Amino acid sequence: MSTTDPKEGRSSGAYEMDGQRVGSGPMAILLPPDEVVWHEARKLIVDKNARVEDLAVCASQDPVIVLELLKTANALFFSGGRHAIVSARNAIVRLGSDVVLDCLATLDERKKIEDEDIRYWVEAHRSRCRRTGILARMLAEISAKTLADECHTAALLLHVGEMLAVMHLGTGYVKLAEELSRSGVLYRLANDHRFDVEQVGLTYLTRSGIPQLLLFAIDRNATSKSPDKTVMKPVVSGASELVEAFDSNRWEKLAPGRTLPPKSALRLLGLQESQYLKLYERASQYLYSERDEEARRKQKEVALLSADTAAATPVVVETPSAPPAQPPSFQSEIELLMAAAAAHQEEVIPEVEEKADEFSLKKEKKPSIAPRVDAPRTISVPESKHAGASTKINTIVTALEGATSSEELLSSLLDLLVTPGPFQKSALIVISHDKKNAIVVAARGPQIGNGQRLVLEDPLSPLAQCFSKVQSFGSVMSTTSPFGSRSFAVAPIDADHDTPVALYADCGNNSTITFEARRVFRTVVDVLNQKLPLLPGGIPVELDETSARD
């Protein structure tokens, strides 16, 4: 067990990067597993009907669990001179259910993190590991499909050094993280604390028996003896670059059609434009859904805490005896949180007995008379190398300059996207509170009308998840398109409304969206989201009361 005391700021005793393992310092830290993932893995391993793939997918959500599985599977007793194990699935197959169960039991014995601030940053880097692993698999499926498992595992372990930094420095790390950006924290760690997170992480993984193939993909200075494995390094680095851009609000700078930074690892992969477009759309869907899920999880935790606080009030209630509660599974924990959130909502707002306005379109809502942001009205328009797209973008932006309210701005934009814009149809779509329905509140073009309601049956559809998607080509009618078009464009906009609002456009149900139209849409949405907070008002609702209510 580690002697690290996070509240003291760092572990007692010095540590050596190139020396032998000592009893203190970052090399002695035993990282705790993700409790939710651990419980789900524990449930799957004892379920005789569960598949190995299900357990592997679950375990791959936590670098600590994967690290323990690889460490055990590659030990001499289990390897027996055979090939090194580089994925969670192969580790589970080699170890068998009994040994995997023992590994999980060992992880459960590790000391939990009591300090909330320290736990927050450990979980932040755990999330970075998980997302980097998923994106590395996406990249590998395009550029190195046979190495998808290896790339996923290597990327999952990429930021273990930062988790160790939090555990080792404790409150000292928290102070740095609250004051500086991630790059600033890494600089201060290296200079003030002699803690190179990359080198510490590599040393920790090496001493844990992680195979050289995975270490090569993480170590920027390492070289591979197998030329066919060289691609792993840019795949892992490119996945980390994507996650870093998303977390630092620079996601649009990596959008298709824009020039990648000179030192970008994504350049080394040589992806075609259609491949990069597909990658960007899949990555957007995943990252935004992860962000929304994280926000929902935090809201449920707050609701559960409030419900527990309310239950703690001294009210005498006689209840029948019940059997002892069993440890909750992954699914039951989610159901409990949702139930608590629903109960809390009913307790806070007891007067709402009738069905609420699911789209918040009631006419009596008081309109906004002031902008949401008090800032200079300088709007940056991204440059486009395509002459036709640049002309249309400048025409649309110039025509919108005179708008004095967000309603006027959005109504004019719907017209301009159709004429002189490159689209046949445009629409403003409002999504319901539960993201199961949507309604067209303003539309332009044929075969689309105000008041048209949409049932969002697919929870991963662009409208349900409120993320950007541009599908340029299609041989059949798309199931993800709100109106069945083979090619379409949809993006959330920063409108002052209680429920999500999306801008939609297509070039007809049987036509394709050209590269010019795609650039126009992405750029216009970017400019629109810059300008909307600077204008008073809400959204144009071009439908009668009956349509809004039905």
N, C-alpha and C positions, 0 to 999 in steps of 0.2 A: 504494500500500500504506500502511496506517495506521502512524503512528509510536507508537501507543498501546503502552505497556508496563504490562500489568495488574499485574505484581508491584510496581510502584512506587506503586500506589494510585490514580493517575489519569494522564491523558495530559499530556505536556509542553505548555506554552503555554496561553493563555486561549482561550476560544471565545465567539462572540457568537450569541445566539439570533436577533437581528433583522438581523445583519450578513451580509456575504458569506461564502461557504465558505472556510475556511482549511485549512492543511495539517495541523493537529492538532486535538484535541478530539473530541467525539462525532460531529460532522458528517463527520469523515474516516474513521470506523471502517468497515471492511468486515467485516460479520458472516459467520462461516463457516457453510456449510450443514450440515444433518444428514447424516452420512456414509452411514447406512443408506438413507435416502430418496434421496440422490444416486446411490448405486450402482444402486438399483432403477430410477430414472428413466433413468439412462444405459443400462441394459439394455433398457428398453422402447423408447427412441427409435431404437435400431438394429435392433429386431425388426420386420420387415416385416409380421408378422401381428398386431401389437399395435394396439389401437384408440386413437383420440385420447382417449376417455373414460377409458381405463385410465391413460394417462400423466397426464391432468389430475387424477385422483383421487390418484395417487401424489404429484405435485408439490404438491398442496394440503395435504399433511401437514407441510410446512415453510414458514414465512413467508418465509424468506430466498430460497428458490427462486422462490416466487410473486412476491416483490418484484422480483427480477431479470428475470423474464419480463414483468411489467407495465411495468417501466422501459424495456425494449428495445422492446416492442410499441407503446408509446405515444410513442416517439421520432419526431421529424418524418419521418425517412426512411421509416419503416414505416407511420405513420398516414396521411400524405398528405392531411390535412384531414378524414379520416373520423372516425366516432364513437370516443370513448375506449374502450379495452379495460378491463373491470372484473372479468374472471374468468380463471383459468388456462387453461381450455379455449379460449376465444376468442383468448387470447394465443398459444397453440400453433398454432392454425389460421392466424392472421395471419403468424406468423414462419416456419412451415415447419420440417421436421425438421433441416435443415442449420444454420439459425440457432439453434434450440433446443439443438442439440448444441454449438455454439460457446458459448452461454450457460453450459451445464453445465461446459464446459472452463474457462471463466473463473472460475467459482465454485471449482473444484478447486484453482486456484492460490492461493487465499486462505490466509493463515497459520492453522494449526491452534492451538487453545488447549492449551497444555501444562500449565498449572496445574490440578490436579484439582478444587480447590475452586471456582475460577472457572468451569470447565467445567460443574460440577454445577449452579450457579445459572443459567448461560445455558441449559442444557437444561431446567431447571425452568420457566423462562419460555417457552421454545419449546413445551413441553408445554401450558402454559396457553393459548398462542396457538392451538394445534391444537384443543384441546378446546372453546375458546370458539367457534371457527369452526364446528365440527360442531353445537354446540347452537344457534348462531344460525341455521343452516340448518333445524334442527328447528322452531324458533320461526317462521321465515319460511314454512315449508310450511303452517303453521296460519293465520297472520295476514296474510301477504303473499307468496303463492306465486310470483308473477311476479318478485319481487325476491330469490329464494332465493340465486342466485349472487352478487349484489352484497353481501347481508348476510353470506354466508359469507366472502367475501374481506375485507371491512372488519373483521370480528371476528378473522380470522386475523392481521391486522396491528395489532390493538389494543394489544398489549403489547410492541411492538418497542422502545418507549422504555425498558422495564425491562431488556431484553437489552443495550441500549446502555449503561445505567447500570452493569451488571456489567462490561462490557468497559472502560469508561472509568475507573471507580474501582478496579477490581481487588480486591485484598485489603481495601481500605477498605470496599467493599460487602459482602464476605464477613463481615467482623466485625460489621457492622450486622445482616445477615440472620440470623446465628447467635444474636444477642442479642434481637432485637425481632421482633414480628409484622410482617406485610406492611404494614399501615397505619402502623405505627411506623417502618418503613424509609422509606416514602414521605415521611413528615413530616420525618424527619431529613435526607433527601436535599434536600428543598426548603429547609430552614432552615439546615443546616450547610454544604451544598455548592452551594447555589443551582442545584440540578438538579431541575427540574420534569419528571418522566418523561413526562407527557402532552404538554407543550409541546415537549420535545426530540423525542419520537417524531413529532409532527405536522410539525415542521420538517424532520426527516430524510426523512419520506415525501414531503413537498412537493418537496424538492430532488431526490428520486429520480423525480419525474414522475408520482406517483400521482394519478389523476383526482380532481377536486373532489367528485364524488358519493361516493366512498369516504371522503374526508377529512371530509365533512359528518357521516357516520354515526359517526365517531370523536370529533370535536370537539364537546364538550358545549355550547359557546357559538355554534356555527355555525347558520345557518338555511338552509333549502332553498328555492329558487325554485319547485320543483315540489311541490305539496301531496301528490301520490301517493307521493313519496319520503320524506315525513316519518316514516313508520312505521319506517324503517330504524334510526333512532337508538334508540328503545326496544327494538327487537329485539336490536341489538348490546349495549346496556347490560344488558338482561335476561339474555342469554347469559353475560355476564361475571359478573353477580350469582349465577347458578346455580353457575358454576365456583368462585367465591369461597366460597359457602356449603358446597360439597362439600369443598373443601380445608381449610376451617377447622372441620370437624366440626359444621356447623350445618345439614346437609342435611335432617334431619327437620323443622326449623322452617319449611321451605318446602313441606312435604307438603300434599296436597289436604285441605281441611277446616280448615286453619289460616289465621289472618288474616295476610296479607302485610304487611310493614313499610309505614308510611305513604309513604315515599319510594321504594318499590320501583318499578323500571322495568316490572316485569311487570304492575303495576296498569294502566299506560297502555295496554296491549294489549287490555284488556277481554275476556280469554278466558273462555269458558263453563266451567262446572265439569267437564263431560265432556272438553272440549278440554285443560284444564289437567291433568286426571288422565292423559290419554294422553301428554301431554308429559312429566309427571313420571316415568311408568313407562319411557318410552323413554330419557329422560335418565339415570335410575337404571341401566338396563341398560348403557348406553354407558359411563358414568363408572366404575361398579364393574368392568366388564370391562377398561377401560383401566388401572385400578389393579392388578388381578390380573395383567394382561399385563406391566406395568412391574415388578411384584415377581418374576414368573417370569424376566423378562429379566435382572434383577440376580442372581438365583440362578444362572442359567446362566453369567453372566459370572464369578461366583465359582467355580463348578465348573470352568469352562474355565481360569481362572487356577491353580486347584489342580492340574488335570491337567497344565498346562504346567510347574508347579513340580516335580511328580513326574517328569515326563519329563526334567527338567534334571539329575536325579541321575546320577552317573557310572556308567552301566551300558553295557557294550560289547555292541551288538547289530548283527549283520550284516544289512543290508537291501539288496535289489536296487535299482539306480538307477531313478529315476522322472523323467518329463518335468517341466519347470518348472511350478509351480502357477499357475493362472490366477487373476486377481482374482475373489474370491467374489461371487456375486450375493446379492441380498436373501434369497432362499430358501435358498441354500446356506449362508449364514452362520447362519441359524436351525438348519438341520440339523446343522451342525458343533457349535454350542453344545449342542444336545440330545444328540448323540452323546457329547460330552465329559462332560456331566453324568451320563449313564447309565454311562459307563466309570468315572467317579469314584465313583459310588455303589457299583458292584460292587467296586471296590478297597477302599473303606472298610468294607464289610460283606460280606466273602467267605463268612461262615458261613451266610448266609441262602440256602439252596439250594432249599427248597421254596416253593410259592406262599404269599405273605404274606396275612394276614387283611386283605382289601381294605376292610373296614368297621371294623376295630379293635374287634371285639365279643367277643374271647376272654374266657372266664370267669375265667381266671387273672389278668387285669389287676387290679392292686391298686387298690381304690377310694380316692378322695381323702377324707381325714378332716379337712381344714381348708379354709376358704374361700380363694379365690385372691386376694382383695382384702381388706385389713384397713382397713375404713372404717366410718363411722357407717351405721346401717341406715335412714337417712332416704331414702325413695323418693318422687320427685316424680311425680305423676299429672297429665298434661296435662288441662286443662279442655276439656269438650265442650259446645257450645251446644245440642246435640240432647238433649232431656230423656230420651228412651228410651235412647239410647246411654250417657248419663251414669249412669243407674240401673244398667244392666247392668255397666258398667265398675266402678262402686263395689262392686257385689255380688261380682264376680270378684276384685277386688283385696283386698277384706276377707276373703274365704274363703281366700286364699292367704297371708295374714299369718302364720298359725301354722305354716307349713312349716319344717321343721328341716333339710332336705337338698334338693338340687336334683332328686333322683329323685322325692321326694314332691311338690315344687312342680310339676314337669312332668306327673306323673300326674294330679294334681288339676286342673291347667289343662285337660288334654284332656277331662276330665269336664265342667268348667264351661263350656267353649265350646259343648258340646252341650246341657247342661241346667244352668242356665237360659239359656245363651247362645243366640245367634241362628242357630247353624249346625246342620246335620244330621250332618256327619262332621268328625272332627278326627284328626290323625295326627302322629306324630313320625317324620321320615324322615332316615336317615343316608346320606350320599353317599360313594361309594368314593374312594380316594386319587386315582385317575386321572379322576374325575368322569365316568365312562362308565356307571356303574351306581348304583342306590340301593336301599335296603331299608326297609320299614316296621317299626320296632322297637316301636311302641306305637300303637294305634288305637282309636277310639271311633266307633260308628255303623254303619249297615248298608252292605253291599257293600264293606267294606274290612276287611282282616285283617292280623294280625301275620305277619311273614315274607314278605309280598308283595314281590317284586323288580321293579324297574323298569329298563328299558334306556334310557339317555339318548342317543338317536340324534342329537338336535339339540344341537350344542355351545353354542348360544345360549339354550337353555331356562333358565328361572329356577332350576331345581335344579342344572344343570350349571355355571351362572355364579355360583350362590349369591347372588342378589340378590332384593329384595322385588318382588312383583308381585301386584296385585289386579285381576282382570278381573271387572267387575261385570255385564256383559251379554254375550250371545252368541247368535247365531241357529243356530249349528251346534256340534257337539262340538269343543272346542278341542284343537289339536295340542300346545299348550304346557302344557296341564294334565297333571299326573302321572297322573290317572285319567280323563281325557277329559271332565271337567265343562265345561259351557258357561261357567260363572263360578266363580271360585275365588280363594283368597288363600293366598299362600305367602311366607315370610320366613325368612332365616337367624337363628339365635339364638346367643347367646354362651355355649354350653355347654362344659364341660370335657371335650372329646373330641378324639381325634387326627385325625378327619376332619370335614368340614362337617356340620352338623345343621340341619334346617329344620323349621319348624312349618307345618302345612297345615290348611286348613279349607275346606269348601264347604257350600252349602245344598241339595245334591242335584244329580244330573247334569242335570236339566232345569229347575232353578230359577235365579233370579238372586240375586245378593248385594245386599241393600238398602244404602242409604247408612248406615243405622244399623249394620248388620253390619260394613261396611267401617271405620267409625270405631272400633268395638269392637276389631276385629282389630289395626288399626294401633296403637292406644293400649296394648292388652295386650302386644303385642310390645315396645313401647318400655319399659314397666314391667318386663317379664320380663328384658330385657337389662340393666337396671339392677340387678336383684336377684340374678340367677344368680351373678355373681362373688362375691357376699357369702355364699353358702351352700356348705357342703362337699358332695362327691359328684359324680356324673357324670350320665348319662342313664339313664332306665328302659329296660331291654331285656326286653320281655315276649314272648320267644320262646325255644324250646328250643335246645339246642346244634346239633341237626341243621339247623334253619332258618338259624341264624347261619352255619353252615359251607357249606351248599349254595348 
